[in-house]
């Protein structure tokens, strides 16, 4: 994995400063600690930081290829999982390959198929290709947004980067946050609205979008979305095809020229990925390495609840033994989770999921000591219907995003003339309504199936993108690439059209996945109750973050001090606290989020406009 960065202008090249490009690119060196490359031309400047994963010696970027008299140059971040098939097809049409890396395959795919190349790619990617003959940039982002792509404009000059911090490093871009950005932070974060960011004038190429930039400006087109289609397979065929598609996704993603491992919590999703990966490892006389994550003090402090009915440590090592993996348990103390809170903001460029972010950042840094690539069980719930809003019409038919349990919980902690909470609530409600009306449904669907499709799209387009963003930023800040086999578009397209009564058979969450994995996993895994991402339940952690928040509330003259509602914050601190986001954010995470928010305002010199 890598970082991409570019400055381009086909009308006025006065803003094309190589020094500025270098400064922007340097902010993302963590994404590519192994190599740095630069391409300079009259109208386009490109910068690339590389984390070497495939063809370590031959995959340097920016990479240029000539076809006849035409020259093409690419900067690329990602992994293409059907590289071999594409390479064979392109070779038959005259493409000549000088490396073993997928970067060259993406470039030749564009040369051969132009904009339609994205339809051929199976993988995770964001890339920019400079087509010198046409004087245009072609850009694309993978279907689920596993890899990031941000952009902005300075006059007619386009700025592109893998992370927001690189855009903000341009001297003409200021860290301004207007009301819509603030409302996303207070009502939605870590989720953000499609195409936007929390910063004014900094945008995101959405998942499944491609774009063209030339002297006429920027044009964006959607090339992929989940489409509703009639389904004719039997229950047995659906189970078999689901298993085959998942196995194929894992088989493609375990390829790596550097050490690879799996994240294994002992839950259904991570166990399914690990079971398939370990089978391939044994067939090739290789060792399957796994990691699970734990928190110091959880064994004594965790009380069973509907979101975490059991500790992971009751299952992870038992599963590792069953699957014959080389397993390591990584344990984080309350201090280590707290110490990484600010670093996780730096990684994400805005306050995200508090210690849910910082813990993953800590774990990835530990993983990096032995491994560079990891497979994760993330994205299963969104594809297979593992959240309560899939089967709770009451949650789905609210006016607000269903994973936000109390929309006003954060906005009420700030002065209302700043938060303008009622206006913000109405704005987010309208965005929610607009998005729900855009989904592809099928006329003959049952009511349950229509609800399933709406819930899938909501989850994929919003909730899943925030989790993938977390995965990318925390792992890449540690020099680790995390792959997500469940975010395979062939698998998602198929499961989207499987009837709900098969996916939720006997009112069982993710019944389709459970049935598909029965040959791979023991009953103690397939029958385990769903448990969300593990977090610290150590009471010392809550005491620590309360102390950090109180320090921020004493910083007279700071922006946080000026806009915070101290009375309501004190009331929150003295309350019991409830789950307010997803299935895992409770009072300690709310306090930690406020600490992150205060740090972000100061560190990024945020200006509210």
Secondary structure, 3 states (H helix, E strand, C coil): CEEEEEEECCCCHHHCCHHHHHHHHHCCHHHCECEEEEEECCCEEEEEEECCCCCCCCCCCCEEEEECCEEEEEEEEEEECCHHHHHHHHHHCCCCCCCCCHHHHHHHHHHHHHHHHHHHCCEEEEEEEEECCCCEEEEEECCCCCCCCEEEEECCEEEEECCHHHHHCCCCCCCEECHHHHHHHHHHCCCCCCCECCCCCEEECCCCEEEEEECCEEEEEECCCCCCCCCCCCHHHHHHHHHHHHHHHHHHHCCCCCCEEEECCCCHHHHHHHHHHHHHHHHCCCCCEEEEEEECCHHHHCCCCCCECCCHHHCHHHHHHHHCCEEEEEEECHHHHHHCHHHHHHHHCCCCCCHHHHHHHHHHHHHCCCCCEEECCCCHHHHHCCCHHHCCHHHHCCCCCCCECCCHHHHCCECHHHHCHHHHHHHHHHHHHHHHCCCCCCCCCCHHHHHHHHHHHHHHHHHHHHHHHHHHHHHHCCCCEEECHHHCHHHHHHHHCCCHHHHCHHHCCCHHHHHHCCCCCCHHHHCCCCECCCCCCCHHHHHHHHHHHHHHCCCCCCHHHHHECHHHHHHHHCCCCCCCECCCECHHHHHHHHHHHHHHHHHCCCEEC
